[in-house]
């Protein structure tokens, strides 16, 4: 018997669900606008934002703050696309980042809820 609770919603242990117009998501990423705003997580649903549903073993609250940290480190700016001051993130690029995290977790064979920044940060 496992000693952790599964997060509601997504029951896949390592797979992140990423989609646009996704009201059931745990949080959303800003995917268009100023380059400095790209990838900033928000808890307010809008149909044009990129929705993120966390895997079963990842706490959505922790994930939100992890991606707030990544935004603060300007992580998403390298994925910005566009020739004007208005940029956007491609859904495929966002999925690649989350798939990279999931693959790292599979390699590590994590069996508990992530509780520390060091576990996920090593995959970036």
Secondary structure, DSSP 8 states (H G I E B T S, - for coil): --SS---SS---SS--EEEES-TT-SEEE--EESGGGTT-EESS--TTSEEEE--TTS-HHHHHHHHHHHHHTTGGGGG-B-SSS-EE--HHHHHHHHHHHHHHHHHHT--S----HHHHHTT-
